[in-house]
Amino acid sequence: MSRCRMLASETRIFNQGDTPVRAHVLLEGAVRIAQTGGDGGQIVVRFITPGEMFGTMALFTDHRYPADADTLTSAIEVSWSEADLLKLMRHHPQIAINALKIVGARIQEAQNRLRELSTQPVERRVANALLRLGNQAAGQTSKGLKIEFPLRRKEIADICGTTLHSVSRILTVWERRGLLLTQKQYLTIVDLAGIRHIAGD
């Protein structure tokens, strides 16, 4: 049986290392997935938007969540136990096929981010991160492409593998140049072509 929950903003959905695990799908809102290393350092693994699965990989590995999941906005999520998910997959093979496609896309994204971290300067990494977020969770407004959940500069730094100081400096310069607009932690890409140029597209 599925379990549906309505969650307030800044609610912890699960903790890194928690067990038992469930397969989650976000119906509304936004979720941040972040992993903490043994030294206490944290990275943002990805942001989850409506229609995306999360936490599911743990069902097929060591049955412990590999990261924390926190809501960035009010949210609605539905989840299934391992037994219920496997039952659904047996009765509806397309669910299993879709899950494999999602896993493949996540692995490809992780490989791309690793390549960026190894080969690209910080400005290109930040630009590529913003383009990914624009593709994943943005709506067109009169001012540009608005990312539809609040985004702190520290989170951008974490997902790009750099420092808050570097990201703040870069975004401030880009805002002065008219490439971006930030209002109450919501970021709008004003000049998409300009950000693509920086990213090397």
URWOVEN-V490413 format. One record per backbone hydrogen bond with DSSP energy under -1.0 kcal/mol. NH is the residue of the N-H (numbers start at 1). CO is the residue of the C=O. E is the energy in kcal/mol with one decimal. If there is no record, write none. Layout:
BEGIN
nh = {NH:NH}
co = {CO:CO}
e = {E:E}
END
This chain:
BEGIN
nh = {3:5:7:10:13:14:17:18:23:24:25:26:27:28:31:32:33:34:35:37:40:43:45:46:48:51:52:54:59:60:63:65:68:69:70:71:72:73:75:76:77:78:79:80:85:86:87:88:89:90:91:92:95:97:98:99:100:101:102:103:104:105:106:107:108:109:110:111:112:113:114:115:116:117:118:119:120:125:126:127:128:129:130:131:132:133:134:135:136:137:139:141:145:146:147:148:151:156:157:158:159:160:162:167:168:169:170:171:172:173:174:175:176:177:178:179:181:183:186:188:189:190:191:195:196:197:198:199:201}
co = {79:77:75:71:69:69:65:15:80:54:78:52:76:76:48:70:46:68:43:41:37:35:33:33:31:26:49:24:56:57:58:18:34:14:32:11:30:30:7:28:5:25:3:23:81:82:83:84:85:86:87:88:92:93:94:95:96:97:98:99:100:101:102:103:104:105:106:107:108:109:110:111:112:113:114:115:116:121:122:123:124:125:126:127:128:129:130:131:132:133:146:144:189:139:187:137:185:152:153:154:155:156:157:163:164:165:166:167:168:169:170:171:172:173:175:174:188:186:183:181:145:179:179:191:192:193:194:195:196}
e = {-2.5:-3.0:-3.6:-1.5:-3.1:-1.0:-3.6:-2.2:-2.8:-1.9:-2.6:-2.4:-3.1:-1.7:-2.1:-3.3:-2.6:-2.0:-2.6:-3.1:-1.9:-2.5:-2.4:-1.3:-3.3:-3.8:-1.9:-2.2:-1.8:-1.4:-1.8:-2.0:-3.3:-2.3:-2.3:-2.3:-2.9:-1.0:-2.8:-1.8:-2.3:-2.6:-2.3:-2.2:-2.5:-2.6:-1.9:-2.2:-2.4:-2.1:-1.9:-2.4:-2.1:-2.2:-2.7:-2.3:-2.2:-2.1:-2.3:-2.5:-2.6:-2.4:-2.4:-2.4:-2.3:-2.4:-2.5:-2.3:-2.3:-2.5:-2.2:-2.3:-2.4:-2.6:-1.7:-2.0:-2.7:-1.8:-2.7:-2.4:-2.6:-2.2:-2.3:-2.1:-2.2:-2.3:-2.4:-2.2:-2.1:-3.0:-2.3:-2.9:-2.5:-2.7:-2.8:-2.7:-3.3:-1.6:-2.5:-2.4:-2.2:-1.3:-2.4:-2.1:-2.8:-2.3:-2.4:-2.9:-2.1:-2.0:-2.5:-2.5:-2.0:-1.7:-1.2:-2.7:-2.0:-2.5:-1.9:-3.1:-3.1:-1.8:-2.0:-1.9:-2.5:-2.1:-1.8:-2.3:-2.3}
END
